[in-house]
C-alpha cells in the first residue's frame, strides 16, 4: 500500500463496524462446516472401527474434492460485490446466478467421475480391506450431494458479495443440526449404518442448497434479474475461477508435502504434526473470517470507483489481521499445556509438538497479514497474481521442506519451513498491495 495520511477516527470506526458485521457471522459459518465431519465421526464411530476408518478415508476424499472448488465462493463474492458497489444489484444477482449454474455443472461432472471410480479411488488412498467397503459406500452415496455442496459454495459467495454473512451463518447452523438429527435417525433408527450417515449428509446439503436458492431467486425476482443459464456468463465465471483454482491446488500441495515429510520423520512426529496442523487450521478460520470481509468490502469499494476507500479499508483490515494474529499467538502459548492432553497422553508426542506449536504461535501475526491481503486481492479480482504468487511460494517451500529430513531436522524445522512459506506469501502479497496495481475500478475487472 502506498503512503497515505492517517485514517480519520470516524473512518476507522466505520471500517471497524463493517469488518465486525461481516467477519463475525462468517467465522461462525466457517466453524460450522468442519462440525459436519465431526458429527458424522461421532455417530459412525459407535458402529465399529472399520466403519470409522472407512468414513475417515471417504470424508477426506470428499472434503478435498469440494475444497478444490472453493473458488466458486471467492470469485463469486468479488464479482457480485463489484456490481453492488457500482449500483447494479440486478447485475450482481445475475453474476451470482452464473456462478451457481457453474457450480451445478461442475458438481454433475464430479459425480460422473466419482460414482464409477469410487472403489479404485479408495484403494489408491490406502484404505484397509476391512475399511474399503465402508469407504466406498459412503463416498458413492455422499458424492450425490456434491452438486448441492458446490451450489452452497457459490450461493454463499453471492450473499457475501451482497454484504450478507448472517444468512450463511444461519444456514450453516441449521444444516449442522439437520445433519446430526438425520444421521442419528438413519444410522440407528433406520438401521442403515454408514450408508445412513452418507444419506443424512446428502439430504442436509440439498436442504441447505434449497434455502440458498430460495433466497437468491427471491432477490432475482425482486430486482428483475434473469435466472436462466447464460453461456457467456458461466464461461466468464469459470475463467475468473481458474487462477484461484491454481492458488488453491498449490496451497493443498504445500499441506500434503508437509504431511508427507512429517510422516518420514517417524510416528511421534507425524502424530505431533497432525495435532499442530489441526490447531493451525482452527486458527485459520478466525483469520479467514477477516479475509472474507475483505473480499466483500474491497469488491464493493472498487465497484464504486472509490480507490481511496479501498486503500483505507485495506490498511485497517491489515491492522486487524496483525492484532488478531498476535492475540491468537499468545493464546496458543498460554493454552499449550491444556491443548495437548486433549489429543495425546504420549510424552514423546507432546515433546515433539511443544516447540512446533511455538513456531505456530510466532507465525500468527504473519498469518494475519497473509489472510487479510489474500482476501483483499481476491476482492479486487486479482486472481492471476494470486496464482503466480502461490506458485512462487510453492517453489520456495518444496526444497525447504524436503531438506528437513536430509539434514536431520525434526518437526520444529518442518514448521519453520511452514513459517518461511507464510513469510514468502506475506512478502509477495505486501508488495502487490503497495504497488496499487490491484486497484482496478468498475463493475467488472
Buried (B, 14 or more C-beta within 10 A) or exposed (E): BEEEEEBEEEBBEBBBEBBBBBBBBBBBBBBBBBBBBEBBBEBBBEBBEBBBBBBBBBBEBBBEBBEBBBBBBBBBBBBBBBBBBBEBBBBBBBBBBBBBBBBBBBBEEBBEEBEEEBBEBBBEBEBEEEBBBBBBBBBBBBBBBBBBBBBBBBBBBBBBBBBBBBBBBBBBBBBBBBBBEBBBEBBBEEEBBBBBBBBBBBBBBBBBBBBBBEBBBEBBEEBEBEBEBBEEBBEBBBEBBBBBBBBBBBBEBBBEBBBEBBEEBBEBBBBBBBBBBEBBEEBBBBBBBBBBBBBBBBBBBBBBBBBEBBBBBBBBBBBBBBEBBBBBBEBBBEEBEEBBEEBBEBEBBBEBBBBBBBBBBBBBBBBBBBBBBBBBBBBBBBBBBBBBBBBBBBEBBBEBBBEBBEEEBBBBBBBBBBBBBBBBBBBBBBEBBEEEEBBBBEBBB
